[in-house]
């Protein structure tokens, strides 16, 4: 829907992932020219065609090998005690290895590759800041997706959606590529390899001997050394060997992908057969009228009609909120699917069809935004009635992101859809990063503490399952509620023996609060159990 482009081009971009983000090449393909079912020699590759995935990288270079070795060693030393800043420290040499491999292969560093790479590394800050595992897991998964975009490049839907498969495809080929490069580089120079190994062994022995002597001579230096140097005890040997091997394999896979990316932008998914105007438009117009009627009722309710609606339906305020949100969330998801398939089969014979597609789908998207606003309002009512939880804050964030995607689709209908896949991916990454940085567990605790102060209702059992990120907010509770909640979290934290590189900032802050103001010892478990069973606290 860009400029003079037809709706079919937008259909290729939004619904089917056409190359160029909205530029359908089906009409220029050999199949379209000859009318035959088999593609000619110059035809676009299919998604899983061997020539697309089987690429030969440039030989591995020394800087890449050093970066891979650093990744493996750091994985062995740092990843045994949990995930925090150690994951970021491991990712940095892996990213450098990919950079060196790409430069050796003659690849230029493009602006979008830098955006994806910096964004992927930036997402790994979340585990370093937050003790809660669920936003950290989401950030790590998203970082993998951004990393695949940085390695493979791409601006189309196949590149955005299937980029991680390209990295996974390099797990085996990357290890073989690294071993082959190692043999080619040092196979004829065994003396050089021996010199390097001897230098490494001598350096390690000198550090070990003199480090032990200095540690024995000064207790302060020994404490400093024990806090900075990772534990390399023999008891964890098998685990550390696995971590070393895993770090080497993953770093080689990343470097191999940078040297031989999978060009998923070459994949062309052809738009569906265009439908007749009536066949295409009538169902969508009927759906649009239904949306308009629903939104009219929502606007009436929004501007003060709650009492009348609740009186007519016989529902309570909380029941009305709980019933509506999930249905509206599914409405938003289904509407996105409807838009995708509608663009795929949109009529595209001329300017009249373009205006029809823009008008009908633009109106439907605009009405869907009202549905999104209604869903957000229902969730706000739901939280007022029952409190905030991890599930509720997660689906609320998801609903807001779906609303943003709808806005992007509407913008693509006006300015073209070439940029849409990358914009959706960037919006998802930014949302995940913001979600992790705002500390969901901390927000849940703050909301529920405020609700307790306003209404006297508090879910003690749920609060005790929150992570250390919630401690600053829960510390504001009055006794004995405060001690009942924080005792469980303090027990979960355990002793302060976690190494610095595996400790999040949220955990450090929680330990400081609990050390300065520990839970009251006079509050026992029976008193806490009695509070958990009181209705006004639940």
N, C-alpha and C positions, 0 to 999 in steps of 0.2 A: 504494500500500500504506500510505497514511497514515490512521490512525484508523479511521473507518468507510468510507473510500474503498475502491473495488474495485481488483483487480489491473489492470483495464483502464486505470485512471488512471495507475498506475505505468508501464504499458506505453507510454502516450502520452508520458510524460516521459522515460523511459530509452531506449526504443527508437525513438520516432517524433517526439519534440520537440513535444508538445502544449503549447498556450498555458497559462501558469500553472504549468509545471513539474510536471505530473502530473494535471491536471484536463482530462479529455477533453470537448470541446464538441461532438462529433459528434452526440450525442443531442439537443442543443438547436439544431442547425443547420437551415436550411430544408429541406435535402435529407432529413434524418432525419424531419422533421415531415410533409413532403408525400410522401416516397418517390419523388421525381422526380430525374432525373439532373442537371438544371440548377439551379444555386443561384439563389435569389431575390435581390432587390435588397439585402437586408440580410445576405446570406450572407458568410461569412469569405472573405477574398481568398486566391487561390492564391499560391504563392511568387513567381512571375514575372509576376503580374498588373500591368498598367500603372498602375492606381490606387495600388498599393503603392509603386512606385518614383518615379513622377512627382509630386513635391511642389514647391510654390512657396515659396521662402524669403522672409523679410523682407528689405527693402532693405539693402544693405551700408552699414555706418556707418564714420565716419572712424577710430575706434580699430582696427577690423578692417583697414582699408586700410593703416594705419601698421604694424600687426603683420605683414601680408603683405609689405610692402615691406622691413621689417627681415629677414624670413626670406630673401627673395631676395638681398638684399645680403650677408648673412652666408654664404649658400650660395656666392655668387660668390667671396667672399674667403677662406673657410676650408676648403672641401671639395675643394680641388685637390691637397692633399698627402697624402691618406689619411684614415682614419677613426680618431678618438680622442675627445678631449673636444669637438672641433669639432662632432660630430654632436649632442651634448647641447646645445651653445650654439645650434645652428640650430633644434632642436626646441622650445626654450623660447618664442620669439616665435610660432612656429606654434601652440603650445598656447594662448597668450594670444589669438591671433586667433580660435581656435575658441571660447574663453570669451566674448569680446566679441560674436561673432556669435550664440551661443546666448542670451546675455542680451538682445540686441536683438530676437530672435525670441520672447522671453517664456518661454524654457525655464528651469526651476529646476535648480539644481545639486544633484543627489541624492547620497546618501552613496556608493552603488556607483559612480557616475560618477567621483567623486573617487578612489575606490580604483583603478579601472581607469586613470584618467589619471596618478595618481602612480606606479602600478606600471609603466606604459608608459614614462614618463620615467626612472624608476629603472633600468629594464633597459638604458638607453643608457649607464649608468655602466660596463657591462662592456667596451665597446670602449675606454673611457678608461683602464681598469686593465690589460687583458690585451693582449699583443702577438699571441697566437694568433688567427687569423682565424675558425676554425670555431666556437668558443663565442660570438664576437662576432656572427657571422652568425645563429646561432640566437637570440641575444638581440634582434637587430634585427627579425627576423621575428616573434618573439613580441610585441615592443613594438608592431608594426603591428596585430596582433590585439587587444591590449588597448586600443590607441587607438581602434579601430573600435567596441569595446564602450563606451568612454567617450563617443564621439560619438553613436552610434545608441541607446545604452541596450539593455536587453533582458535577459531572464532565462530564455529558452527555448532549446532546441537550435537552431532556425533562426537566432535572433539571434546565438548564440555562433559557429556554423559559417559563416554567410554575411554577417556584419557587414562584413568587409573588402571584399566586393563592393559594398556601399553607398558606401564611400569611393572605390573605383575608378569607380563610376558617376558620381561628382561631378567627375571630372577635366575633362571637357568642359563640363558644365553649370556648374561652379564658375568656370571662366575666363570664360564668357559672363556669368555673374552679376556677377563683379567688374567687367568692362568696362561692363556696363549701369549698375551702381551708380556707377562713376566718371563716366560721361557725365551721369547724372541729377544727380549732386552738383555737378559742376563745368562742365557743358555751358553753362549760362547765366551763368557767372561766369569768363569767360576771363581777366579781369584778375587775379582772385585766383590762378588757376593760374600766370599769368606771374610774379606777385609771389613765389610759393613757389619757382618754378624759379630765379628770379634770386637769391633768398636762399640756395638750396642751392649754386648755382654760386659765389657770392661766398665762402661759408663754406669750400668746398673749396679755392678759390684761396688764401685766407688761410692755411689749414692747410698747404698745399703750400709756399708761399713761406717762411713763418716757420719751418716745420719744417725745411726745407732749410738755412736760415741757421743755426738753432740746432745742427743736426747738423754743419755745417761748422765751427762755433765750438768744439765740445767733442766729443772722440772718445768719451768715456764715454756722453754723451747719444746719439751716433750709434749706438753699439752697442745701447743700450737701445731706441732707436727701431726699429732693424732687427729686433730680437728680438720686439718686441711687435706691430708693424704687419705685416699680411700683405703678401706680395709682389704688387704690382699691375702687373707689367711687361707691356708690349704683346705680348711673345712668346706669352703664354698667353691672349691675347684671345679667340679663338674658343671655347676651353674654358670660359672664365669667362662668356661670353655664354650658353652652354648651361646652365651651373650657375645663373645668374641666372634664366633662363626656367624651369628646372625647379623652383627654389625657389618662384617666384611661383605656378606652376601647382599644385604640391602644397599650398602654404599656402592657396590659394583653394579647392581641393578639400576640405581639412580644415574650413575655415570654412563652406563651403557645406553640408557634411554636418551640422555642428553646428546650422546655421540651419534645415535641412530634413532631419531624420533619416529613415531608412527604418525604418518600424515593423514589424519582422519578428516582433514578439510577436503581431501580429494573425493570423499564419499558423497554421492549424490542420491538423495532419497526423493524420488519423483512425487509431485503432488497427485492427489487422487483425481479421478475423473470428474470434471465439473458437472454440477447438477443444473437442472432447469431452475429458473428463478422462483417459480411457485413452489416447486419441490423443496428447494433450499430455504426459502424465506418464510413460508407459512408456519412451520413448526417453531422457528425462532421468534417470530412475531407473537405467536400465542404465548410462548414462554416469557417474552418481555412484558406482555400485558399482565401475566400472573405476578411477575416481579413487581410491577408498578402497583398492583392492588395490595400486595403484602407490604410494600414500603409505605403506602399511604396509611395503613393501619399502624405501622411502627411509628410514623411521625406523629400521629394522634396520641399514641401512648407516651411517646417521648416528651411531648409538651403538656404533660399533666393528666393523662387519662388513665393512670395506673389504678386508681381506686375503682373507676367504672369497670375496667377490664377484669380486675380481680373479683369484684362483686358479681359480674356476669358469669365468669368461669368457675367461681367457688374455690379458686386456688389461693394459697398464701403468697406473700411476696417472695419468699425463698423458693417455693415450688415453681412459680412462674419463671424465675431466673434459671433454675436448674434444668427445667424442661426445654428451654429454648436454645441454649448455647450450642449444644452438640449438633442439633439439627441444622442450625445456621452454619456451623463449621463445615458440615458435609455439603451443604448447598454451595458454599464457596468453592470447595474442591471440585464438585461436579460441574460447576459453571466453567471452571478452567478447562476441563475436558471437553465440554461442549464447544468452547471457543476454538480449541485446537482442531477438533474434527470438522467444525464448520469452516474454518479456513482451508482445510485440506480439500474439501469438496465445494468450495465457493464457486459460483459462476464467474467467469472471467472473459467475456466476449468483448467488452468495451467499457467506455467511461460510465455508462449507466450501471453496469454491474459493480464497478468500483465504488460508486456512490452508494449503492444498495448495501454492499458489504460493510462499508464504513459506518453507515447510518445504523443498521440493525445491530452489529456487534458493538459499536461504540455505545449505543443506548443500553444494551444488555450489561456491558462492563460498568457503566456509570451506576446503574441500578444495583449491581452487585456490590459496589462500594458502600451503598446504604445498608445492604445486608451485613457487610463487614462491621460497619459502625454499630449496627444493632447487636451483633454478636459480642462485640467488645463491651457494650453497655450491659448486656445480660451477664457477662462474666464479672463485671464490676458489682452488680447486684448479688451475684452468687458468692463473691468473696465477702461482701458485707454480711451475708447471712451465715456463712459456714467457715470463713477464714481462708487464708491463702495456703496453697500446697504446691509441691513441685509439679504435679500434673497440671494444675490449673494455670500456673505461670508459664509452663511450657506451651500448652495449647493456645494460650493468649498470645504469646510471642509468635507462634506459628500462624495464627489468624492474621496478625498484623503484617507478617511477611507476605502472606498470600494477597493481602490488599495492595501491598507495594508491587507485587508481580502484575496485578491487574492494571495498576497505573502505568507500569512500563509497557504493557501490551497496548494500552490506549495510545501512549506516546509513539510506539512503533507504527501504529496505524496512520499517524500523521507525518512522521519524519522518516519512515522506512525501518526495516527490521534487521539490517545487517549487524547492528550493535546489540541486539536483544539477548542472544545467548550469553555473551560476556557480561552484560549488565545484570542479568539474573544471577549469574555465578558470583559476581562481585557483591550484589546485595545480600546473597546468602552468607557469604564469608563475613561481611561487615556485621550482619545480624548476629552471627554466632560469636564473633569477637566481642561485640557490645554486651551480649547475653552473659558471657563469661566474666567480663570486666565488672559488670554491675553487681556481681555476687548474688546469684539467685537465692541461696540459703540465707544470706544476710537480709535480703528484701523480705523473704517469707517471715523471718523472725521479727523484723521491725513491724511489718503489717500486723502480725498476730499479737505482738506486745501492745501496739496501739489499740487494737480491738479489745484486748483484755482490760486496758485502762478505761475504755469507753463503755464496755458492756459487762465486764466481769467474766466473760467467757474465754476459756483458753484450753486448747487441746494439749495437755501435758504429755501424753504418750507420744504424740506426733513430734513435739518439740524436742524430745529426748533423742530422736533418731536423726536430727539435723547434724550437719558437720561442724567443724570448728569455725567455719566462716560465720556462723550464727551467734557465736559467743558475745561479741560486742553488743548486739541488740538484746540478747537474753540476760545480759548482766544488769539491765535496767529493771528487771522484775523485782518485786518485793518478796521478802522472805515470808514463808518457807518455800514459795514457788521457785525462786531463783536457785536455791541450793538443790532442790529436787531435779531441776532440769540440768544444771551445770555439773552435778555429780556424775550423771550418766555420760556426758560428753568428756569430762576429765578422765573417766575410766577408759573410754574409747581411745583417747590420746595416749594413755600409758606413760611410761617413763620417757624422759627427754634424752633418748639415746640414738635418735635418728640422725644420720649424717647431714651436714648442712646442705649438700647438693640434692638431697631427697626430701627436704622440708620446705613446704610452701609458706609464703608470707602470711596467709590466713592462719596457719597452724602456729607460727611464731607469735602472732599477735594474741591468739587465744591463750597460749601458754603464759604470756606476760600478764594477761588479765587474771588468769587463775592463780598465778603465783602471788600477785599483789593482793588479790581479794579472793581467797579460796572459798569453796562452799562450806557452809557451817557444818561442823561435825555433829552438832546436836540434832540435826534433822536426820531421822532414820528412814529406812525403806517403807516401813508400815505407814508412816505419816504421808509419805509421797503417794503410796497406793491409795490411801483414803482420799487424797486430793484429786487423783486421776479419776476416781469414781463419782465425784460430785458433779451433778449435771451442769451447774453454772460454770464449771471449769472446762467443759468439753465442747 
